[in-house]
Structures are given as structure tokens and as C-alpha cells.
Amino acid sequence: MNRQRIFIKKSIPIILKLVILSAFFLLFNFCSQRTDYSPKILIGFSERLTALVTTTVRSNLRENFTKQNLLREKLPFLEKKTTFSELMEELKITEHLKDIAYLIEADLMFELQKPENWNWRENYNSLEVQKEIFNATMAGIKQALSQLKGERDGK
Amino acid sequence: MENKRALVISGGGAKGAFAVGAIKYLMIELGLTFDLVVGTSTGALIAPLVVTQDIANLIHFYENIEDQDLLGNRPDILAFLFSDALNDTKPLKRLIYNFFGNRVRYEKLRKSPIELFVTVVNMQTGMVEYGNQHTDKKSTLLQKILASASIPVMMPPVKIGRYQYIDGGLKEIAPLGKAIDEGATHIISIILTPEQEYRKPHQKELKSSLEILKRTIELLTDEILDNDLKIANLYSKAICFVDRVKKNAKEKLCLNPSEITKLFAGIENPFSNKKIIEITTIRPDEELMESSLQFDPEKMKQMVDKGYRKAKEIVKKD
């Protein structure tokens, strides 16, 4: 009986250590599992347009510092506009930025022609839709310029 | 015979960003549409979004994705000895299933008249098979998309039924052959490595068996790609040649159509009823990156821009 008691007494710390270690291991494993890594899926019309405009502006202005500077200088004037049509008019005033304006319009047309975007198409001339498209486009232009900033700074 | 335009997107991991930039130019600025889209590996991840015209999400994914969004790390030596791959693909699987698990998005893919083909290799039979949105069940197609992107040894094979499937690039990295078999008359192929003479030699001495294995896969992949392109171009030239012979027989020998038919009688013409195929290849001028499994958003954005500009240089507006 005595031997048994001594054995049990000696075993308890070992068992405890094992339990604590297992708990730590499980906790570590749980913490190291991120629930969602992937970039969020773009669902809304505006965020999709922003993504397209960002790539259009960035791809066309990369390594073209003259155009980048022109667009940066133009930014305060563009921001004063309220509708997409006004924004395009303002961009087209500058000869060197005309092509960018046409390409942005192509991005918009690409999204507008999709059957699921009929509502945007039908209300295209309404102030509300024009403002929404203006905001999405401006967000894309700004995002592209900020992504190109690293290139300009030689990073 | 009707004209069919196909888009073929080769494998190349992170370098797929180059293809995304090129596609943005072709589809949005040029307004090109395709009758079929064939993709291998990273091309198989891109192809369904081309079919559903979801270019915004395509750009968004390829510009923002990072290593951990696609692969789970396994310690090299342990994984090499005790499991079927060096990395696990749970994050990539989650990404594919999150996206096309959505009923509306999948229905758009299923109902699209643009044919989608993703290449996979059956590990047991060694045959190339294709996933297609009209012939495969949803679960099978999604598994084949995952399998097509699963580089052997780096990522585990995908079990579908009783077979294991892996990256189609193992046998067909630029699946032009499939596009030709499906009756394409104009193929735009996007290849993610430069031509042989512009490829950088490997500078470092390879010391571990794992490094040698990775380099061996790279070399084999390059060889498969070169052969895919050679065969497709040779096929296209052969059709042109047969067509030219027929024209010469008519114009220079003044033979009438029945005499020309007699001229070819008894010879099995593998190109009968085939139309001349025009192949336009868009590929980078230099190596885009050293490892195709490095998903760095900054580099990916640069590759998107390179692809966009290269496509603009190669494919002009009519």
C-alpha cells in the first residue's frame, strides 16, 4: 500500500506537467491558426470600379514621371468636381491626361455593360449615381498615385 | 467553319500577375472577347474569372495576395519525409471555395457561353485531363481548379474519386493543344517566362537535395513550355504549308479542285478540315522573378503593369 501511495505521489507532478504542456501546445496551435487570410472579395460596383481605375492609372503612369506630376498637380482641381462627367471634362482639358480619361471611361463602360449593373446603367445621369462614380474614380486615381509614390522615391 | 478566339494562360505561380495585367488590357481596353479560355496552374485560377468577366476581383486578388493567403508552411525536412508535400493548400482551397462557393458567382460561370478548361494530370494514369464548367459537377470543377494549381512536391495532390490529381503543368504548361483541339482559329497565349535566350542562369551553387529538386522542377517546366509552344507553332505552320501547296497547285499548275483532291488522295492528311491558326504570344522580355512561389504585393503590382504594357505593345487596336 505504501509503495503504491509513493508511486502515485511521484506520478502526480509528471501528469500535471504533461497536462500543462499539452494545454500550452493546444493554445499555441489555436493562436497560430488565422481564420481568414485571403483578400476580401470585391462585391460592390464602386469598389470594383476603384480597383480597375487604380490599375489603369498606375499601369499607364509607371515610369512616366511627367504625367505623374501633371496628375498630382491637377488633383486639387479634380477634387473640387462633384460628378463623374465633370471629372472627365476636367481631365480632358490637359492634353497629356486625355488618354487616361478615355481609359477610365473604358473601365466604367466595362462594368456598366454587365447585366447585373442595369440599375447603374439606367440611372447613370442621376446626380446620386454620378457622385458615386466620381468618388469611386477619385479613390482609384489617388490609390494609383500613392502606389506610384514608392517608385518616384526610388524605393 | 466559324472563327473561334481562345485565350491560353500558362502556369507560373505568382507570375500570373503578368497575365492579369495583359488580360485587363485585352478585355477592357481592346474589348476582346473569347470563345474559350484554357488555363494551367496559376492560369487555371485566372481563367474562371476571365470567363465571368470579373476582372476587378482578378486584379484585386493578384495585387493583394500574400504567401500565407495561399499556402500553409510545413517544416521542410519533416514534410519531405513524412507527408505528400512541402506546403499545404488549405488557404488556397478556402479562397477558391469562398469565391465560387457563392451560388450567384458559380451560376454565372456555369451559364457562361465561354468554355473554360483547366488542365490537370491524373497521377495514377499519367494522363492530362480537363475541368470544364459544363461537363463537370461544381465540386469536381473546384477540386480540379485547386489540383491544377498544385505544383507537385510543393503542394499535395487533390483526390477526386479514386484518383489523385496534380498541376496540369506537369505535362502541358501552355495548353495550346487543347485550344487547337477545341477548334480555335486565333489563339492569344500568355506565357509567364521569357524566351530561352533571355532566361537568367541560376547563379547559386545548389547544395541540398531539396534545392536540386526545386531547380529540376524549374528546368523540366521550362522544357515542357518550350515544347508546348514549338508543337503549336509547328502545327500552325504545317496547316499554312498544306494550304499554300493547294494554292500553288491551283495557280501555278492550273489544276482544278478535283485534280487537287486527287493529288492528296491516298495520303492521310492530319490537317484536313483544320483552319489556319493564328497564334499571338504575349510574354515578358526578362525573368519576372526568381521564385514563382513568392507572393509579394508590391512585386505583383509591378508585374501587373508589365503585363498590361507588354500586351499593349504586342496586340494593337484594329
Interface residues (C-beta under 8 A of the other chain):
Chain A: R34 D36 Y37 S38 P39 I41 L42 E47 R48 L49 A51 L52 T55 T56 R58 S59 R62 L103 A106 D107 F110 E111 K114 Q147 G150
Chain B: G21 K24 M27 I28 E29 G31 Q53 I55 A56 N57 I59 H60 F61 E63 N64 I65 E66 Q68 D69 P91 R94 L95 N98 F99 E298 K301 Q302 V304 D305 Y308 R309
